[in-house]
Amino acid sequence: MKSITIYTQPECPPCEITKMFLKDYGFSFEQKDIKKDPKAMKELTQTYHSYSTPTVVIENEVISGFNLEKLKELLDIEE
């Protein structure tokens, strides 16, 4: 299974939708809250050059914001 990390923050509806989407398809993921974890915020901005949530990292691919088509593509989901 692919490694999935999602960078989130409280009161972020797109973050919740992304997590529900991943759970609905049976994917496990690591969640990092950028408001509670300064290290996660640093990773998000410095490593992945992203400044928005949700940011999803699948293996080495970065998706900033909720992008359903890109998630499906990277996770090999066909409907």
C-alpha positions in Angstrom: 0.0 0.0 0.0 1.2 3.5 -0.8 2.4 5.8 1.9 -0.1 8.7 2.5 0.3 11.7 4.7 -2.3 14.4 5.0 -1.5 17.9 6.4 -4.6 19.4 8.0 -5.8 22.0 10.4 -8.9 22.5 12.6 -12.1 23.8 11.0 -11.0 22.9 7.5 -14.0 21.4 5.6 -11.8 20.3 2.6 -9.5 18.4 5.0 -12.5 16.5 6.4 -13.8 15.7 2.9 -10.3 14.4 1.9 -10.0 12.2 5.0 -13.5 10.8 4.5 -12.7 10.1 0.8 -9.5 8.2 1.8 -11.3 6.2 4.5 -14.2 5.4 2.2 -11.7 3.7 -0.2 -10.0 1.9 2.6 -6.7 3.8 2.6 -4.8 4.4 5.8 -2.9 7.6 6.2 -0.9 9.6 8.7 -2.5 12.9 9.7 -0.4 15.9 10.7 -2.1 18.9 12.2 -0.1 22.0 11.3 -1.7 24.1 14.1 -0.7 21.7 16.8 2.6 20.5 15.4 5.2 23.2 14.4 7.4 20.5 12.8 4.5 19.5 10.5 4.0 23.2 9.5 7.7 23.4 8.7 7.6 20.2 6.6 4.5 21.4 4.8 6.1 24.8 3.8 9.8 24.0 3.5 9.8 20.4 2.2 6.6 20.4 0.1 6.4 24.1 -0.7 2.7 24.1 0.1 0.8 26.7 2.1 -2.7 25.3 2.1 -4.6 22.5 3.6 -5.3 19.8 2.9 -2.0 18.9 1.4 -1.8 15.2 0.6 1.6 13.5 0.0 1.3 10.1 -1.7 4.8 8.6 -1.9 6.6 11.6 -3.3 3.7 13.2 -5.1 2.2 16.4 -3.5 -1.5 17.4 -3.9 -2.3 20.9 -2.5 -6.0 21.4 -1.8 -8.8 18.9 -2.4 -8.2 17.5 -5.9 -10.4 14.5 -6.4 -9.2 13.7 -9.9 -5.5 13.8 -8.9 -6.2 11.7 -5.7 -8.0 9.0 -7.9 -5.1 9.0 -10.4 -2.3 8.6 -7.8 -4.3 6.0 -5.9 -5.3 4.0 -9.0 -9.1 4.5 -8.2 -11.4 3.8 -11.2 -15.1 4.4 -11.0 
